[in-house]
Amino acid sequence: MSKFSNHNFANQKALIRVDFNVPLDKSTFAITDDTRIRAALPTIQKILNDGGSVILMSHLGRPKDGQEDKYSLKHILAHLSNLLNVKVKFADDCIGVSATELAASLKAGEVLLLENLRFYKEEEKGDEAFAEKLSKLGDVWVNDAFGTAHRAHASTAVIAKFFPKEKRFFGLLMEGEVNAAEKVLHNSEKPFVAIIGGAKVSDKILIIENLLERATDIIIGGGMAYTFMKAQGGQIGKSLCEDERLQTALEILNKAAAKNVNIHLPSDSVIADNFSNEANVSIAPSNNIPDGWMGLDIAENAQQQFANVIKKSKTILWNGPMGVFEMSKFQHGTKAIAIAIAEATKNGAFSLVGGGDSVAAVNQFGFTNKVSYVSTGGGAMLEYFEGKILPGIAAVNE
């Protein structure tokens, strides 16, 4: 049992850092995707069921200069109240008189939502005095915001020093994220395949290098695959390529060979004469793409090649799509990977999907419940797999 699950929050005010940075419709301010809010509900519910009260703090968007109506958390109040079946109170500030008085008068079973933390520059600066003011609102601090765990902000890390260790907790979402990531990174059953996609090698160098120490196989797809193709002397037409990373790509291939890690590059590609869903489309070997054409997805042979590797694996990490899946003509490769992962999971593999685009793809294709774990933290998960210490995790454990 976890520390959080074991703790009885009766008569305690739990100050919870959640990640309610959800997308809102620009004109109506209606929530267009409430995944992050729903992810925090089990943590909130457990505290309320124990007879505790809850004070929620979050950021929303990137306000530049103080208070901006479009970034106010009041826009999520009605929806949050419906989900919790509790009339959530709202403080029009996160510190100061309104927050202090509402928090002080909070009774067991009640929920208070504070205004956007980032209306104060001190939040992102990790200001100690600001963190101390926040800390005075609750008896215990719960970090359930994995999406911001890689930031050393006032509410995600600095605040911890104002609570003794026994009054600092990971929420259930954060625990689930950390356990899933730990399972893949440090307790993976072999064969372990990491599927790395996306546009740029430069975005994924650190994660690939860290995975070379752990994975048995690394599948590379998406735009970044063409930098590897060109580095090996291939013709890639006008496909995406980071010429300044050609040497890096060769070094990765050499390191992998030295460590007996199999690197899998797509044998063939769906190519287009334009970056558009209306473009003319053809198939070509990924290392022999004609001039004027670009690779925008992995083609059938590569899909089969990658699926065969995935289906033999016991541990699977997926970070990044195989092509421009937002366009219907170039989504088949990413979908084929999702199908293969779902099949491997059904046969007993542990699969972790993380990173904004991979998560969006899994949701879009309806595979969310067919993989072992879908991470809510894009940047945080990436940094975790790069081997970095995340401030939001360290703050609870210290």
Buried (B, 14 or more C-beta within 10 A) or exposed (E): EEEBEEBEBEEBBBBBBBBBBBBBEEEEEEBEEBBBBEBBBEBBBBBBEBEBBBBBBBBBBEBEEEEBEEBBBBBBBEBBBEBBEBEBBBBBBBBEEBBBEBBEEBEBBBBBBBBBBBBBEBBBEBBBEBBBBBBEBBBBBBBBBBBBBBBBBBBBBBBBBBBEEEBBBBBBBBBBBBBBBEBBBEEBEEBBBBBBBBBBBEBBBBBBBBBBEBBBBBBBBBBBBBBBBBBEEBBBBBBBBBEEBBEBBEBBBEBBEEEEBBBBBBBBBBBBBBEEBEBEBBEBBBBEBBEEBBBBBBBBBBBBBBBEBBBBBBBBBBBBBBBBBBBEBBBBBBBBBBBBBBBBBEEEBBBBBBBBBBBBBBBBBEBEEBBBBBBBBBBBBBBBBBBEEBBBBEBBEE
